Amino acid sequence: MNINKTIEILEALASGCSPTTGEMIDSNSVLNERDVIRALQIAIDNLKTKEPRTISDVEIDETDIKAVIELFKEEEQNPTSNKLVDFFLGTRKFKNQTLVLNQLYGKYQNLYQKGQLLDFFTQYLADNNLINRNNRKNNPYKEIDFFQKETFNRLSAKAINQLKEKIDVLGILKTENLSEYIQNARITHPRAYESWTDTEKELLSKAIEYTNDLDLLSDCFQRGKGSIESCGQRLIYESQNLQDDGPSAGADL
């Protein structure tokens, strides 16, 4: 329970009300005794003036930090200090549901304040050489808006089945010593955290000639939408820079 919630409860009790229902407390209750009310008020005043904990007071399991950073990278998002704070406090509703549904999302929401964690993660990223202030500049493919355009799909049911079969044939190489968060991710996306092979990239390159539907592509490639979007953006960007006309409209998957 955080300090603000604690103060809210104590103030309700000091006012002679139930902090849950708001109903007046029985006049015979010990909470209505003068000394008890004074004690509650002193506690409230002390909590309101209490100094927030410093960076040295923050204790977050480094395994959790590394797991979330890896999660962000898998979903092709830059793990900035602000994003890490919002993730661990559960204060940002990320569009990517894989992030929101992760078991670590909001884990520390009742333990630390936002400013406190922001200082902590800013320092952590700097100490571990993980700061990337020029993400867009270093990754210009992120400007590709192919998947943000109106959704379209020209893949037939037969083509979709063929694509799924070809993905199944690729198999999964990363199967041993998997961390718990990877195992959980693979419940929804069996190929999560698997390296993209040239064959798989070629299949995606052909598929996006016919569709930009990330839900469909996620189902076919058994990966998170963030991973597919980023790989697709790279392929399109590289194709544009090479002035490549791409595969013909009639190419088979």
C-alpha angles and dihedrals in degrees: 000000000000126000096255092055091047091052091048091055094046092048090053091051092046088053091053095251135122108252089214105045103015091231120143114263118240109273089233092059118117087235089073094058113114097236092049091051090049091049091051091050092050090051091050093050092049093050092049091054096040113127113240117247118265130234090270089061093057112102113184120160106250088217087064092049094049091045092053094045088052089047091054091049092049089052088047096244126134108245098225122174091252093052092048091051092049091047098050092042093043091228098130123065098216114209087226104082091198087071096045094047094049114116092236094056109117093359094140100035095118097042109056142030122241096245091048093054092042090059090045097051094041088057093042094053091046093049091050096043092243099129115117111177094168100055095139093043093047092042106039090166086077087077090068106110098187093121094045092059123094109300116255136173128189096165114120121224088254092053091049091053091048090052092050091050092052091050091050090053090059091067125194121281101181101074108124132082092005117176119237093254091054091049090051092047091053092057087074100024112028093194095049113138091013115133116251110249124208089249092053092047089052090052090050091047090056094042095055089058085072107029145018093189103132093191091057094043091048090054092048098043095037091228137116117274092241092058092048093046093051094046090047091050090053092050092049093046093050090047092052093048092050089048087233117167090213128221119331119262092250098053116133122233 
